[in-house]
Amino acid sequence: EAQVTQNPRYLITVTGKKLTVTCSQNMNHEYMSWYRQDPGLGLRQIYYSMNVEVTDKGDVPEGYKVSRKEKRNFPLILESPSPNQTSLYFCASSLGLAGVVNIQYFGAGTRLSVL
Amino acid sequence: KQEVTQIPAALSVPEGENLVLNCSFTDSAIYNLQWFRQDPGKGLTSLLLIQSSQREQTSGRLNASLDKSSGRSTLYIAASQPGDSATYLCAVSGEVRAGKSTFGDGTTLTVKP
């Protein structure tokens, strides 16, 4: 089954404790992206990757890191989480041929609370 | 900076009605526009994708149109059903940085039996 898998689904942590949210897709997609969704602010793009070792900033990259060492994985790293990073996070992927984003497939989401 | 606006923010209709959701964007230099559906507590599901060179796309009871020059798109839902109740979001992907996607805040639709 074609899918985008995020782990964990729910995470409660404390300020400053490094964490990684994993994202994996099994569709051989070139494009992957991270978003956060907050009430009143909608869905905002954090980082995206057009292919292995190619990443770029979205609208709200501050406080986040990403890496794309393998095509199927695109982890989101919070080196020193702060309470304002409490949010619902989504990973998405798309075929991305020729550098074009087409239909995006989304994971189920990771609800993060930073205390 | 691209901005995407969706009107109305919420809509409640009786079952069977036809309805239109609106999406507008400020920068017409887009590559494509997508409409998504999001159920409470769930991820997003792509409904329709319109390339910038296209005027509309249809899937079942859904029809999406795009007027790139005026920065507008509409999602038409025919013969609405209670199962259509969800939040509908539109997103545009930019031409220059095709990986950049900007989403609207969504329209929350309630279809009453």
Boltz contact constraints between the chains, C-beta under 6 A:
constraints:
  - contact:
      token1: [A, 42]
      token2: [B, 103]
      max_distance: 6.0
  - contact:
      token1: [A, 42]
      token2: [B, 105]
      max_distance: 6.0
  - contact:
      token1: [A, 43]
      token2: [B, 103]
      max_distance: 6.0
  - contact:
      token1: [A, 45]
      token2: [B, 101]
      max_distance: 6.0
  - contact:
      token1: [A, 48]
      token2: [B, 99]
      max_distance: 6.0
  - contact:
      token1: [A, 50]
      token2: [B, 99]
      max_distance: 6.0
  - contact:
      token1: [A, 99]
      token2: [B, 98]
      max_distance: 6.0
  - contact:
      token1: [A, 100]
      token2: [B, 98]
      max_distance: 6.0
  - contact:
      token1: [A, 101]
      token2: [B, 93]
      max_distance: 6.0
  - contact:
      token1: [A, 101]
      token2: [B, 98]
      max_distance: 6.0
  - contact:
      token1: [A, 101]
      token2: [B, 99]
      max_distance: 6.0
  - contact:
      token1: [A, 103]
      token2: [B, 46]
      max_distance: 6.0
  - contact:
      token1: [A, 103]
      token2: [B, 49]
      max_distance: 6.0
  - contact:
      token1: [A, 106]
      token2: [B, 43]
      max_distance: 6.0
  - contact:
      token1: [A, 106]
      token2: [B, 44]
      max_distance: 6.0
  - contact:
      token1: [A, 107]
      token2: [B, 43]
      max_distance: 6.0
  - contact:
      token1: [A, 108]
      token2: [B, 43]
      max_distance: 6.0
  - contact:
      token1: [A, 109]
      token2: [B, 43]
      max_distance: 6.0
